[in-house]
């Protein structure tokens, strides 16, 4: 793969700090913002900074309680300065973090009209539109980000994500490298996140050795980083090292006990022939996923996969897929919908929806496998 040398060299730099137990970047930001609030208790900006620091901590830990703290902090900001612009920007970021993509898009659109040269707001528009499946709008927003401020890191990472969605993993890796090279050395979590994204891109291309190298690089920077544990777990799954995958997924669940993470653990346990353990985890996953299935931040894609591939309940799968489709039309939701339709035997409709899912150029191995299975059934029925 081209342009990987610089990233590999960069990975050798942070190893000396891999065991550092000092405060994380987000924890440091929280402390500084709290000090600012103490000194300027009547300044709305101080509370905005604290709210954003809590949001950063939510990404570091995958603990949604920090989103709650951020929202409570924003209330104080708005009580001091109703509808202040920076507070509303922070609110848009929190909506994205909670997967309230339609609301985030609406708020970001309003802010964009108010200040049409704000690069950050264009980033929020790109995120919301991409998750909703409005890919043309997402591309336009990212292009504006890079036009206004060429080479900015948020613009590069979003452009990389869109390149992946449009079937260009090489281009995505190149942009992630540029973003990594432009990220300050002390931003350990940001750099670990970027390395994890590169690892994911290699894993999706079945380049296991490269994926492992970058995932381990992220873990050297940020030990037990839940995103990197997940990518490395999927590498082990591809290598059929199911026991190792289960161990990594268990560590991820300990750090980030979300329903979608339980699903990966259950699948790994099942493939490792630990069926009793897998059945328990599948049960825990289903209960948790069903409970949150009507909320914005859910595990509905995994729930569809569970009902189709493991519980063999296509009617429940279709109901959940239709529920999610009412919220968003991104490629992964269209794939889940097509897969649930196929499970009910409606291969014609499934093929049509899968065509929509692949029309953007996505080359995700799981989606491609679903498409091939549907295609075979459709071809067989036509003979």
ZATINU-103335 format. One record per residue: x, z, y of N, C-alpha, C in turn; residue in three letters. Coordinates in steps of 0.05 Angstrom, whole numbers, plus 5000, padded with zeros to 4 digits. Example, Ala and Ser with C-alpha at 12.3 -4.5 7.8 and 13.67 -1.06 7.14 Angstrom:
BEGIN
526451564886524651564910526451564934ALA 525751424955527351434979525851575001SER 
END
This chain:
BEGIN
501750004976500050005000501850005025UNK 501149845044502949825068502750075085UNK 504850115100504950325121504550605111UNK 505450665086505150935076507651095080UNK 509950965086512451105087512451335107UNK 511451285131511551485152509951735144UNK 507651695131506151925123507652085101UNK 508851945083510252085062512652245073UNK 514052135092516152275105515052515120UNK 512852475134511652695149510852935131UNK 510252875106509453085087511653275082UNK 514153195085516353365079516853575101UNK 515653525124516253705147514953975145UNK 512253995138510954245141511254435117UNK 512854355096512954525072513954805078UNK 515654835098516755095104514655285114UNK 512355185123510255365133507855385114UNK 508255285089506055275070505055555063UNK 506655765065505756035058505256205082UNK 504956085105504456235129501756365127UNK 501556625134499056765134498056825162UNK 499256705182498356755209495556635213UNK 494456685236491756585243491756285241UNK 489456175232489155885231488655785260UNK 488855525264488255415291485555495301UNK 483455495284480855575293480655865300UNK 481956035283481956325289483356375315UNK 485556235320486956265345485256185369UNK 483755955365481955865386479756065392UNK 478756195371476656395374477656635390UNK 480056725383481256955398481656885427UNK 482756655433483256575460480556545476UNK 478556435463475956405476474656675481UNK 474956855462473857125466475157265489UNK 477757225492479257345514478257225541UNK 477756965540476756835564473956935572UNK 472256975551469557085556469757365569UNK 471657525558471957795569472857795598UNK 474457605605475457585633473457445651UNK 471857265640469957105656467157115643UNK 465957345642463357375628461057225640UNK 461457125665459256975678459856675679UNK 461856585664462556305664461456175639UNK 459755985642458555845619460655705602UNK 462755595616464855455601466255625581UNK 466555875586467956055567466356075541UNK 463756085544462056095520461955835505UNK 462155615520462255355507464855335490UNK 467055425501469555425487469355595461UNK 468155825464467856005440466055875419UNK 463855745428462055615409463555395394UNK 465155235408466655015395468755125376UNK 469955355383471855475366470555575340UNK 468155685342466655765318466055515301UNK 465355295314464755045299467254955284UNK 469554975297472054895283472555075259UNK 471955335262472355515240470455445217UNK 468155355223466255265203467355045186UNK 468854855199470054645183472354745167UNK 473954925178476155035163475255175137UNK 473055325139472255495117469855395102UNK 468355195113465855105102463755325101UNK 464055525118462255745120460255695143UNK 457755635135455755555155454955785174UNK 455756035167455156255185456456215212UNK 458656075213460056025238458455845256UNK 456855665244454955505260452955675274UNK 451955875259450056065271451356215294UNK 453856305291455156445313455456255337UNK 456156005331456455815353453855775368UNK 451655755354449055715367448255955384UNK 448756195373448156435389449856445415UNK 452356365412454156355436453256155456UNK 452255925447451155715465448755815481UNK 447155985468444856095482445656245507UNK 447956385505448956535529449956335550UNK 451256115541452055915560449755795575UNK 447555735561445255605574443655805591UNK 443856065584442556265601443956285628UNK 446556235628448156245653447955975669UNK 447855755654447755495667445955315649UNK 443355315654441555165637442254865635UNK 442254765610442754485605445454385616UNK 447454565617450054475627451254275608UNK 452654075619453553845604455353915581UNK 457354075585459254145564457854305542UNK 455954465550454454615530452754425513UNK 451554225525450054025510451753865491UNK 454253805500456053665482456753835458UNK 457154095462457654265440455254285421UNK 452854285433450454285417450154035400UNK 450953805411450953555395452853585371UNK 455153705376457053735354455953915332UNK 454554135341453354315321451154175305UNK 449554005319447453865304448753685283UNK 450953555289452353395269453353565246UNK 454453795253455453975232453254075213UNK 450854105224448554185208447053945196UNK 448053705199446953455189444253385201UNK 443853475225441353395240442053145255UNK 442452925240443552685251441752545271UNK 439152535266437352415285437252565312UNK 437152825310437252985335439852955349UNK 442052955334444652915347444852645361UNK 443752435348443852175361442152175386UNK 439852305386438152305410439552455433UNK 440752685427442152835448444552685458UNK 446152565439448552415448447852175464UNK 445652045458444651815474444051905503UNK 442752135505442152235532444652295547UNK 446552425534449152495547450752245554UNK 450552045537452051795543450951655567UNK 448351665571447151545595447951695620UNK 448351955617449152125639452052085647UNK 453752055627456652015631457651805612UNK 457451545620457951325601460851275595UNK 462751435605465551395598466651635584UNK 464951805572465852045557466451955528UNK 469051965521469951875495468752045473UNK 468652305478467652495458464752435451UNK 463152375471460252315466459952065449UNK 461651865455461551615438462251685409UNK 464051885405464651965378462252085364UNK 460652245379458252355367456152145361UNK 456051945378454251715373455051575348UNK 457651535345458751395321458051555296UNK 458551815297458051985273455051975265UNK 453352015285450452025279449451765268UNK 450251545281449351285272450451205245UNK 452851275239454051215213452451365191UNK 451851615196450451775176447551685172UNK 446451575193443651475192443551195180UNK 445851065178445950795167445850575188UNK 446050655214446150465236449050375241UNK 450050225223452950165223453849995247UNK 452149805255452949645278453149815303UNK 451350005306451450185330453850365328UNK 454550455304456850625300459450475307UNK 459650225298461950055304462250025335UNK 459949965348460049925377461050175391UNK 460150415382460950665395463850715391UNK 464950655367467750695363469450505379UNK 468450255382469950065398470150155427UNK 467950275437468050385464470150605466UNK 470250775446472250995446475050885449UNK 475650675434478350565434478850395458UNK 476750275470477050125495477650315518UNK 476250535519476550725541479250865540UNK 479950955515482551095511483850985486UNK 485450775489486650655465488350855449UNK 488050845423489651015406488851305404UNK 486551385415485751665414485051735385UNK 485851975377485552055349482752055339UNK 480752175354478052165344477051875340UNK 477851695357477051415354478251285329UNK 480851345324482151235301480951335275UNK 480351595273479151695248476451575243UNK 474851545264472151435260472351135253UNK 474250995265474650715258475550695229UNK 477150875220478050875192475650915173UNK 473951095180471551145163469850895161UNK 469550765183467850525183469250295168UNK 471850285169473250085153472850135123UNK 472850385116472350455088469550365080UNK 467550425097464850345091464550045089UNK 466149905103466049605102467949485083UNK 469049645065470649545043473549485049UNK 474749625068477549565076479149825074UNK 479749925050481250175047484050165058UNK 485349925056488049905067488049945097UNK 486049815111485849855139485150135147UNK 483550265130482850545136485250725134UNK 486950685113489350845110491250805134UNK 491450555143493250495165492350645190UNK 489750655195488750795219489051095216UNK 488551205192488951485187491851565191UNK 493651385184496551445189497051465219UNK 496051275234496351285263495351545274UNK 492951625264491751875274493552115267UNK 494652115243496352335234498852345251UNK 500052125256502552115272502052205301UNK 499652185310498952265338497852545340UNK 497652685318496452955318498753165322UNK 498353355340500453555345501253705320UNK 503753775318504853905294503454165288UNK 502654325309501454585304498554575295UNK 497354345296494554315287494454285257UNK 494954505243495254485214492654385200UNK 490354495208487954415194487254125200UNK 487654035225487153755231488853575215UNK 491453645212493253475197492553485167UNK 491753725157490953745129488453575124UNK 486653575143484253415140484953115139UNK 486753025156487552745156488952665130UNK 490652845120491952785094489952775071UNK 487952945073485852945053484252685053UNK 483752585077482352335079483952105067UNK 486552105071488251895059488151925029UNK 488352175019488152224990485552124979UNK 483352164993480752064985480751764983UNK 481951635003481951345003483551234979UNK 485751354973487351274949485751334924UNK 484451564922482951624898480651424894UNK 479351344915477251144913478250874904UNK 480850824908482150584899483550614872UNK 483050844859484250904833487250924834UNK 488350984857491351024860491851314857UNK 491851414832491851704827494451834837UNK 496751704833499251834841499351874872UNK 498551674887498551694916496451904925UNK 494051894912491952084919492952374915UNK 494252414892495252684886497352774906UNK 499152584913501252654932500152744959UNK 498152604969497052674995495352924994UNK 493852954972492253194969493953444968UNK 496153424953497953654951499353694978UNK 499853484993501053515020499153675037UNK 496553615035494553765051494454055043UNK 494754115017494654385007497254535015UNK 499454395018501854525028501554605057UNK 500154445072499654505100497654735103UNK 495554725087493254905090492454995062UNK 493655205051493155285024490255335017UNK 489455244993486655274983484655135002UNK 485554925015483754775033481554645015UNK 479054715020476854635002476554335000UNK 476954185021476753895020478853775002UNK 481353875004483553764988483153844959UNK 482254084953481654164926479653974913UNK 477653894928475653714918476853444911UNK 478453334928479653064923481453084898UNK 483153294897484953324874483353354848UNK 481153494850479453534827478353264817UNK 477553084835476652824827478852654816UNK 481252684825483552544813483852634784UNK 483652894779483852994752481552894734UNK 479252864746476952754731477552464722UNK 478652304741479352034734481452014713UNK 483252214712485352234692484352354666UNK 481852424665480552554642481852824636UNK 482952954655484053224653481853414662UNK 479753444646477253574655477653874659UNK 479354004642479854284646481154344673UNK 483154174679484454204705482554154728UNK 480853954725478853894745476954124749UNK 476054244727474254474729475554704744UNK 478054754739479554964752479654914782UNK 480254674790480354604819477554624832UNK 475554524818472854544829471854834831UNK 472755004812472055284814473255414838UNK 475855344844477155444868475655354893UNK 474755104893473354994916470655144919UNK 469255194897466755344899467155624910UNK 469355754902469956014912470356014943UNK 471755804952472155774981469755664996UNK 468255494983465855364996463655344975UNK 462055564972460055574951457455414957UNK 457755154961455454984967454454854942UNK 451954774943450654654919452154404909UNK 452954224928454253984919456854044904UNK 458254264912460754334898460154444870UNK 457954584867457154684841456654454821UNK 455554234832454954004815457553884803UNK 459553844820462153744809463253924788UNK 463054184793464154384773462654354747UNK 459954334748458354314723459054064708UNK 459453844722460053594708462753614694UNK 464753734708467353764696467253944671UNK 465754164673465554344650464154194627UNK 462154044632460753894611462553694597UNK 464153554613466053354602468253494586UNK 468853744593470853894579469754034554UNK 467253954547465854064523465254364525UNK 465154464549464454744554461454744562UNK 459854674543457054604549455354844558UNK 455855074546454355314554454955384583UNK 457555374590458355434618457155224637UNK 457254974628456154754645453254784649UNK 451754864628448854894631448155114651UNK 449655324651449155544671449755444699UNK 451955304703452655214730450654994739UNK 449854824720447754624727445154764736UNK 444454974722442055124730442355254757UNK 444655364763445155484790445055264811UNK 446355034804446254814823443454724829UNK 441854674808439154574812437454764830UNK 437655024823436055224839436855214869UNK 439455214873440455214901439854954915UNK 440154724901439754464913436754424919UNK 434954504901432154474906431254644930UNK 432354884932431655064954432254934981UNK 434454794983435254675008434554385011UNK 433054274992432653984991431053875014UNK 429454045027427853955050429154015076UNK 431554135076433054175100434953945105UNK 436053935129437853705136440453725121UNK 441553965119444154005105443554065076UNK 443553855059442653885032444553755012UNK 443853774986445453644965443753444950UNK 442153304965440153124953441452894937UNK 443652784947444952574932445852674904UNK 446952914904447853034878445353104861UNK 443253194874440853264859439653014845UNK 439652794859438752544846440552474822UNK 443152494825444952444803444452634780UNK 443852884786443353084765440753004749UNK 438652944764436152884751436252624735UNK 437852424744438052174729439952204706UNK 442452294711444552284691444752524672UNK 443552744680443952984663441253114654UNK 439353144672436753264665434853054655UNK 435352794660433652574651430752614660UNK 430552654686427852684698427652494721UNK 427152234715427252034736425052074758UNK 422852194751420752234771421652424792UNK 422952644784424052834804426252694821UNK 427852544807430052404822428852224843UNK 426852074836425651884856424352034879UNK 423052254873421852414895423952504915UNK 426152614904428252714922429552484937UNK 429952254924431152024937429351924960UNK 426851904955424951814975424852014999UNK 425052264993425152475014427552435032UNK 429852375019432352345035432252075050UNK 431051875038430851615051429251625076UNK 427351805078425751835102427451935125UNK 429752055119431552155140433651965148UNK 434651805129437051645135437151405116UNK 438551195125438750955109441750865106UNK 443551065103446350995099446650895070UNK 449050775065449550645040449250835016UNK 450151085019450051274997447151364991UNK 445551385011442651445006441251214993UNK 441850975002440750734989441550714960UNK 444050784954445050784926443450994910UNK 443051234920441551434906438751344901UNK 437551214920434751114917434650894896UNK 436550714897436650494877437050614849UNK 438850814846439350924820436951064809UNK 435451204826432951334817430851134809UNK 430650914824428750704817429450584790UNK 432050534785432850434759432150624737UNK 432450884742431751074721428851074713UNK 427150994732424250974726423550704713UNK 425550524711425050264699424450044719UNK 424450114744423749914765426249774774UNK 427349604756429949484761429949274783UNK 427649134787427448944808427749064835UNK 426249284840426449424865429149554868UNK 430249664846432849784847435049584855UNK 434849344845436849134852436649064881UNK 434249054892433948994920435149214938UNK 434649464930435749684946438749704943UNK 439749644919442649654915444049424931UNK 442749204934443748984950444049084979UNK 442149234989442349345016444649535018UNK 444949704997447149904998449849764999UNK 450149544985452749404984453149205006UNK 451049155022451248945042453249005064UNK 454049255067455949335087458849295078UNK 459149255052461849205041463049445026UNK 461449655022462449895009463449834981UNK 465749954974467049914947467350174932UNK 465750364938465950624925465550584894UNK 467350684878467150634849464550724836UNK 463450954845460951044833458650854840UNK 458550774865456450584874456750324859UNK 459150224857459649974843458749994813UNK 459250224801458450264773455350254771UNK 454050384790451150374790450150084793UNK 451349944812450549664817450849494792UNK 453049524778453549374754451549434732UNK 450849684729448849764709446149644715UNK 445349654741442749534749442849234745UNK 445049114752445348824749444948734719UNK 446148884701445948824673443148844663UNK 441749044672438949074663437248854675UNK 437748784700436248574713436648304700UNK 439248254693439947994680438647984652UNK 438648214638437548224611434548174611UNK 433148284632430348244634429547954640UNK 431447804654430847534662431247334639UNK 432647424618433247234596430847204578UNK 
END
